[in-house]
């Protein structure tokens, strides 16, 4: 079991500005209220709110000492209990000492006994965090019985996707197969890629290309989902497929592809769509997800998942508009989903009507056909044109955005939330968008909620 903590970039900036702003030569403190995601392999704290402690509220403060009165943390614990969140104490070590001090070791056991007594959050997990410089922090979680475990990774999600591993270092990896990439990005990227768990939802033309590129880049662990089997018309653009693979699960083909490539990538296969709750839940272990599905229902779930679990998602789409063999347009799209930014609904890439029509067609096809004949729901599209050159190029565009979020090679000011490539015009655009009033992505109470009694707040189809 590993323990991790995820910030949004805006939250992280608020915290570090408080800890290292004017007067940062003295220790300072803050609290985090967090949602929680628990799986068989990870307990993930998801920052929901940063509460800065004013210097005037402290009993004492120096460059190596800090004393916080109960009148400061008890109201925060009460708020955590009311909102059913977890409690994290943060303080700085301005002298650059990265570890908990002896004073921390003496005082924290009592503090966290109080936290567990006063906060009734189910399966709560509380923690403390030491920040020795703006880009260096480490922490530990406190269990109800007083045991502690280190926080293994801290994520920061925003214009850049940053990871702070425990001790500031990843293990060494063999980079001989990635020598040219190391020459491009330096030696630090390969250990990071090896440490990542990346999800791929949909393994058709774009998803299979994304999967192969992630394997060849050196990503250590993939979770791949596709509920369909390979059809004859898929073979011409699905990477890792052969003409005699018709009828085999597309997800299974991705597992075979990984074995054949031989990079040692571990691949977990999901052979049902993410519209099943049990399958969507498996993506809670992901650091990053690629959405490569054609259906609006699946895309709407990914969009909501990104918000509630603070997981960045690269959503990919492509459409060939052709009539009587004449191309009218070929737009490809890569949308980066980050909590606090416009979602797929805001961008009209997904509509409530489209989602409802797909749900009805899947769950009650006879009723859907009846309503469609009566004009109450829209027609669902037939099989659309697809060509490997364009699906592959759009997948590569998404991988480029992924690499930029990790390395920043496009510059610190780059912040495009969506790229549109018009193959028929040889043009790439960066359309703007705003969050639409009333959209789910504007509801701050959803950000970082993590596990709830009703997963994503939804009623799910029968398993």
Number of C-alpha atoms within 10 A of each C-alpha: 10 14 20 23 25 26 25 24 19 14 20 20 14 13 25 16 14 20 28 20 11 9 11 16 16 19 24 29 25 21 22 28 24 30 31 27 21 17 15 9 10 15 20 25 33 28 27 25 18 19 17 18 19 12 15 8 12 17 11 13 16 13 14 15 15 19 16 16 11 11 10 15 18 15 11 18 25 15 16 22 20 12 16 20 29 29 29 25 20 24 22 30 28 20 14 11 14 19 16 18 13 8 12 14 10 10 11 17 16 11 15 24 15 13 27 22 11 14 22 18 18 12 11 21 25 24 24 22 25 22 27 21 17 14 12 16 24 24 27 20 23 23 17 16 10 13 10 15 14 17 24 19 20 21 21 20 23 24 21 18 21 19 20 20 20 17 14 13 11 15 9 12 13 9 14 8 12 15 13 11 14 15 9 11 14 12 16 13 17 23 19 22 19 20 18 18 19 23 25 27 29 27 27 24 26 29 27 29 24 28 30 16 15 21 23 16 19 23 23 21 21 26 22 28 31 24 16 17 17 23 15 12 12 20 19 15 20 23 24 20 20 14 12 10 16 16 11 14 21 31 29 19 22 27 20 14 19 21 14 11 13 10 15 15 19 16 23 17 18 20 17 16 18 24 19 14 18 14 15 21 15 18 26 23 21 18 20 22 25 28 27 28 24 15 14 22 20 23 24 19 17 28 27 21 27 22 29 27 27 31 28 25 26 24 25 26 19 24 16 18 15 13 8 5 7 8 11 10 14 18 19 22 24 27 25 28 27 23 28 17 17 24 30 22 19 20 17 9 16 19 16 12 12 17 18 16 22 21 18 16 16 12 12 11 14 12 12 22 16 12 16 16 12 9 10 12 18 15 15 12 6 6 7 9 10 18 14 17 11 22 25 20 16 27 28 17 20 24 21 14 23 22 19 18 23 17 18 17 14 13 10 12 8 13 14 14 20 23 21 19 22 17 17 12 10 8 10 14 12 15 11 11 13 10 17 14 10 9 12 19 26 19 13 14 13 21 26 28 24 25 18 13 7 9 16 21 12 10 9 13 11 7 8
